[in-house]
């Protein structure tokens, strides 16, 4: 999906429409944002091997699991106001395989 690098849109700080730079917001997954607090406690790599015998899904070989099968990712956009340099995010995200930014007024 191709998107313009700049967009004339509303700035909540300036309370009017200004030119905004568009960038992709890199959203962290819950697991990477809180590596040891959420669902990762059983991972032998992070906490050392725990217990003996069956460690549930971590006993299985990598690959062939439920996750990581979608070919598209959710895209979040971030707008930086050209006047006040404040950033705000777009309200709505959607799915796309690939996002490119192109110059429109170059
Ligand atoms: Zn502004």
Boltz pocket constraint, residues with backbone or C-beta under 6 A from the ligand:
constraints:
  - pocket:
      binder: B
      contacts: [[A, 11], [A, 12], [A, 13], [A, 14], [A, 15], [A, 18], [A, 81], [A, 82], [A, 83], [A, 84], [A, 85], [A, 86]]
      max_distance: 6.0
